[in-house]
Amino acid sequence: MIQLYNSLSGQKEAFEPLDKDAVGMYTCGPTVYDHLTIGNWRTYTLGDIVRRTLEYNGYSVNYVMNITDVGHLTGDNEGDASSGQDRLEKAASRENLTAWDIAEKYTQEFLEGFKELNIEKPQTLPRATEHIQEQIDLIQEIENQGFTYKT
């Protein structure tokens, strides 16, 4: 039996997939504006361990991880997600490149890191810029259900 810590309940709970043999797994990926830190890689290593554990226990895992290639402001580390400069724009100025070039450069570096650390890549790595409308629609749906707050 697989048990996972549920941060909502604060307890270890038995893992029960929605489908008997298959698991859909999503984790946040990097915001691709700079080199990743060992702390960033800890997150992706943990996701890999969970995936491998599920597969070892007989589950087919569809693993999705996003690439955030837009929209993170520097103020979000100070608890103000609506202030500061866009991280990709800031990196573009620093490196004299476009924001698109920065996103591509650090996305490729991220993908190389999987090989170096022997981490299996997720099957799907969608870029945030390719799914803006879906994100807006999902946020509106969540807001309509009363689960959001506005800043």
C-alpha positions in Angstrom: 0.0 0.0 0.0 1.3 3.4 -0.9 0.8 6.2 1.6 1.3 9.9 0.8 1.3 13.0 3.0 -1.8 15.1 2.3 -0.9 18.7 3.0 -4.6 19.6 3.2 -5.5 17.1 6.0 -2.0 17.2 7.5 -1.9 13.4 7.6 -0.5 10.4 5.7 -3.2 8.8 3.7 -3.5 5.7 1.6 -3.1 6.4 -2.1 -6.3 5.6 -4.0 -6.1 6.4 -7.8 -9.3 7.4 -9.6 -8.5 4.7 -12.2 -7.5 1.3 -10.9 -4.4 1.0 -13.1 -3.5 4.5 -14.3 -2.4 7.7 -12.6 -2.4 11.2 -13.9 0.3 13.2 -12.2 1.0 16.9 -12.5 3.8 18.9 -11.0 4.8 22.5 -11.4 7.9 23.0 -13.5 10.4 25.8 -13.7 10.1 29.4 -14.5 12.8 29.5 -17.2 14.6 32.8 -16.6 17.9 31.6 -14.9 19.9 28.6 -13.9 18.1 26.2 -11.6 19.3 25.8 -8.0 19.8 22.6 -6.1 16.5 23.5 -4.3 14.7 23.6 -7.6 16.1 20.2 -8.6 15.0 18.8 -5.3 11.4 19.4 -6.4 11.9 17.7 -9.7 13.8 14.8 -8.1 10.9 14.2 -5.7 8.4 14.1 -8.6 10.6 11.5 -10.3 10.7 9.4 -7.1 6.9 9.5 -6.8 6.5 8.6 -10.5 8.9 5.7 -10.2 7.3 4.5 -7.0 3.9 4.5 -8.7 5.3 2.7 -11.8 7.1 0.1 -9.6 3.7 -0.6 -8.0 2.1 -1.4 -11.3 0.5 1.9 -12.3 0.7 3.4 -15.7 1.6 7.1 -15.0 0.8 10.0 -17.3 3.2 12.7 -16.0 2.7 16.3 -17.0 5.0 19.2 -15.9 4.6 22.8 -17.1 7.3 25.1 -18.3 6.5 28.6 -17.1 7.9 30.8 -19.9 6.0 34.0 -19.0 4.4 36.0 -16.2 6.3 35.6 -13.0 6.9 39.0 -11.3 9.9 39.6 -9.1 7.6 40.8 -6.2 6.1 37.4 -5.7 8.9 36.4 -3.4 8.0 39.2 -1.1 4.4 38.0 -0.9 3.2 40.5 -3.5 2.4 38.6 -6.7 1.2 41.7 -8.5 4.4 43.8 -8.2 7.8 44.0 -9.7 9.3 43.3 -13.1 8.6 40.2 -15.1 11.5 37.7 -14.5 12.0 36.9 -18.1 12.1 40.5 -19.1 14.6 41.2 -16.4 16.8 38.3 -17.5 16.5 39.5 -21.1 17.9 42.9 -20.1 20.6 41.3 -18.1 21.7 39.0 -20.9 20.9 41.3 -23.9 18.5 38.8 -25.4 14.8 38.7 -26.0 12.5 37.2 -23.4 11.7 34.4 -25.9 15.5 33.7 -26.2 15.8 33.6 -22.4 12.9 31.1 -22.1 14.4 28.8 -24.8 17.9 29.0 -23.4 16.9 28.0 -19.9 14.3 25.5 -21.1 17.1 23.6 -22.9 19.3 23.9 -19.9 16.5 22.4 -17.8 16.0 19.5 -20.2 19.7 18.7 -20.1 19.6 18.6 -16.3 17.2 15.6 -16.5 19.9 13.6 -18.3 22.7 14.7 -15.9 20.6 13.8 -12.8 19.1 10.6 -14.4 15.6 12.0 -13.9 12.9 10.7 -16.3 11.3 13.5 -18.2 7.5 13.9 -17.9 5.6 12.7 -21.0 4.2 16.1 -21.5 6.0 19.5 -20.9 3.5 22.2 -22.0 4.7 25.8 -22.1 2.5 28.3 -20.3 2.5 30.6 -23.3 0.8 27.9 -25.3 -2.1 27.6 -22.9 -3.0 31.1 -21.8 -6.7 30.9 -22.7 -7.1 27.6 -20.9 -5.5 29.1 -17.8 -7.9 32.1 -17.9 -10.9 29.8 -18.4 -9.8 27.6 -15.4 -9.3 30.5 -13.1 -12.7 31.9 -14.1 -14.3 28.5 -13.3 -12.5 28.3 -10.0 -13.5 31.9 -9.2 -17.2 31.2 -10.1 -17.1 28.4 -7.5 -15.9 30.8 -4.9 -12.4 29.3 -4.4 -10.4 32.4 -5.3 -9.7 35.9 -4.0 -8.7 39.0 -5.9 -5.6 41.1 -5.3 
